[in-house]
Amino acid sequence: MDVHPDLEPIAFLLGRWEGAGVVGYPTMESANFGQEVVFGHNGKPFLTYQSRTWLLDGEGNKVRPLATESGFWRIQPERRIEVCLAHPTGIVEIYLGEVVFHKIELRTDVVARTDTAKDYAAGHRLYGLVNGSLMYAYDMAAMGHPLQSHTSAELKKVAEFTPDE
C-alpha cells in the first residue's frame, strides 16, 4: 500500500523503533527505561502511533511496564502537524507543531483528563532523526510543577513499516 503523499514530511517515522532512555521528574526518582514505538499507515493522510515503555534494571533487563500511549499524527499545509494521543490513565492530548526537515516540535493545545487521572497540564515534545536514530525529549507540566524535562530516549529502527489493515 502506498503512503499518502501528504505524509512525505513525516514518512521517515514509519516503522518499528526500539531503544532506551531516562525518565525523571520531581515526583519520582530518575530511572532508565526501554521503549518500543510503532508508526504505521493505512493509505490515508495520517500515521498511526503506538508507544510502550518499561522500567529497566541496572543490567538493562525489563522490570515492569511503565507508560503506554496511542494515537494519530496528521500533517497539515505548510508542514504543520497535529497529533492526537490517548493514555489508559485517563488523559487525552492534542499537540500542534511543525516539521522542519527531520525535526518535529510539538506543544499541547488541549489536555483532557478523567476524574481519576493524575494532574497533568501540558507537554512539549521534540523528535529528530539524528544519524539514523530517532531521538526525542519530552517535557511536561504535572502535579503542580511547571513544564520541565521528563523523558528522553534514543530509538533505532528495527523494522520497516507494515501497512495497517
NORSULNOR-V29449 format. One record per run of one state. SS is the DSSP state (a for helix, b for strand, c for the rest). FROM is the first residue (numbers start at 1). LEN is the number of residues. Records with the same first field share a line. If there is no record, write none. Layout:
SS=FROM-LEN + FROM-LEN
This chain:
c=1-4 + 14-1 + 26-2 + 41-6 + 57-5 + 88-3 + 101-2 + 114-6 + 131-2 + 143-5 + 160-6
a=5-9 + 77-3
b=15-11 + 28-13 + 47-10 + 62-15 + 80-8 + 91-10 + 103-11 + 120-11 + 133-10 + 148-12
